[in-house]
Amino acid sequence: MTRLVITYATFAALAVAALLGVAWYFDSPAGQRFEPAVNTLALLAGISGIFAERWAAERERRHQAVSSIAIELRHNKDLLDDAAFQPTELDRRRVYPRLMVSAVDSAFASGALSPRRDGELIEALHRWRATVNAVNRRLDLTESLTFTTTSADEIEQFNRALHRDDGYLHGVRELLGELSAGPFAARRRAG
């Protein structure tokens, strides 16, 4: 509420000053119109500068958020391509690395993405966040179960379930592929 009041008060003061400058321009003698003209142009520059600065700051904040997400997605792809996530040696216990979603969380918390402009991207990132959180929970469960069991057959079953073609790892890889091919494809090639 305070921000809205300050915004209205600022624009109202600038509008009144601009109107007074225009009136001053027409009221002043012909040889003395430079000062009111310069004053009016300065006020108009101030008004347009406020909009330009806000637009530039919003654009920079969005660019930083999207760049951070692209870097995080590349890191997650590297993690998923790591030997820990390959279905080899299914009969041994292992600690899996966790996938990251901190850049996505930060982008959501900062408001850097606009629902009006980035609606589809926000929806895709919500799906990504939910999928990664589900995968990380499954990794916790798999580790807990494999480290508490004494049976090599059970360890193999847990690891095999994790690496199924219709399992969570397969789903997260598909979603990562969609995000990398879609909204973050240009950033991946540029970065």
HUTADA-V834846 format. One record per pair of residues at least 24 apart in sequence whose ideal C-beta (glycine too) atoms are under 6 Angstrom apart, sorted by the first residue. I is the first residue (numbers start at 1). J is the second residue. D is the distance in whole Angstrom. If there is no record, write none. Layout:
# HUTADA-V834846
I/J/D
I/J/D
This chain:
# HUTADA-V834846
14/43/6
14/47/5
17/43/5
18/43/5
61/112/4
62/112/5
65/107/4
65/112/4
68/103/4
69/103/5
69/104/6
70/184/5
70/187/4
72/100/5
72/103/4
73/179/6
73/184/6
77/176/6
80/173/6
87/163/4
90/156/5
90/159/4
90/160/6
91/152/5
91/155/6
91/156/5
93/146/5
93/147/6
95/143/6
96/139/4
98/136/5
99/132/5
99/135/6
101/129/5
101/132/5
104/129/5
121/183/5
128/175/6
131/172/5
131/175/5
135/168/5
135/172/5
138/168/5
